[in-house]
Amino acid sequence: MNYLFFDDYGEMSAHAGHTVLSELKKKRELRICAATGNSPTGTYDFLAKQYLNGPELFEGLQIVKLDEWGGLADTHPGSCEYYLQKHLLKPLNVSNDRYTGFGTNPQNARQECERIQQKIENEGLIDLCILGLGKNGHIGFNEPDHHLQPYCHVAPLSETSQNHGMVKDLNQKPSYGMTLGMQNILTAKKIILLVHGTGKEKAISILKEKIITPQWPASFLWLHPDVECLEVKTPDFPEQFG
């Protein structure tokens, strides 16, 4: 894992954005798995500005949605679909045939996960996966457990996830999520892990211990050969990585 520190969120976001651009120049039909939430927003906004200067670079870009809250309408501001449409798909003019994403409120969530899994297998591996770090060490909705699921699956949500900023103010919070599994993520050719936000000190500390455990799913990223972990420096976590 290549661990990089930045003085502020904008600097971290720009670095991640430049990495995406570099990969796009190598492969115009780049396939990106995209997380949602505060951590990647700056990166997506950076890419949206770059699109205005050179839209042709993004013409073949393909997007895979990392996860989705179960039971929310796709127009609900708390849904991952709403977020990606606002920050990534519409600004980069990604057409439906270049987008793979869980439906937000499927009749059968398990069948929806099977559909997405089949589509991923049919269309090829993910080139670049953009992730955030959950406060309890979750990646997507791969929650801490005694074992982790390898492929797309329905995931019961932890209390930590139900208090995520996207849904914490809802009167009735989602009880489940749909997510890519750890094998889906680890088979991506390159991974960018964005570490930003309060309340993640414990998750950061455990990640730095390099101990791989399903109780902290992000620790499985140590098994991948090409991970960039980008972190905004704070007084409690100086620029060091043992």
HELIX and SHEET records of a PDB file:
HELIX    1   1 TYR A    9  LYS A   26  1                                  18    
HELIX    2   2 ASN A   38  ASN A   53  1                                  16    
HELIX    3   3 PRO A   55  PHE A   58  5                                   4    
HELIX    4   4 CYS A   80  LEU A   84  1                                   5    
HELIX    5   5 GLN A   85  LEU A   89  3                                   5    
HELIX    6   6 ASN A   96  ARG A   98  5                                   3    
HELIX    7   7 ALA A  109  GLU A  123  1                                  15    
HELIX    8   8 GLU A  159  GLN A  162  1                                   4    
HELIX    9   9 MET A  182  LEU A  186  1                                   5    
HELIX   10  10 GLU A  201  LYS A  208  1                                   8    
HELIX   11  11 PRO A  217  LEU A  223  5                                   7    
SHEET    1   A 7 ASN A   2  PHE A   6  0                                        
SHEET    2   A 7 VAL A 227  VAL A 232  1                                        
SHEET    3   A 7 LYS A 190  VAL A 195  1                                        
SHEET    4   A 7 LEU A 128  GLY A 132  1                                        
SHEET    5   A 7 ARG A  31  ALA A  34  1                                        
SHEET    6   A 7 GLN A  62  LYS A  65  1                                        
SHEET    7   A 7 TYR A  99  THR A 100  1                                        
SHEET    1   B 3 ASP A  67  TRP A  69  0                                        
SHEET    2   B 3 TYR A 176  THR A 179 -1                                        
SHEET    3   B 3 HIS A 153  PRO A 156 -1                                        
END                                                                             
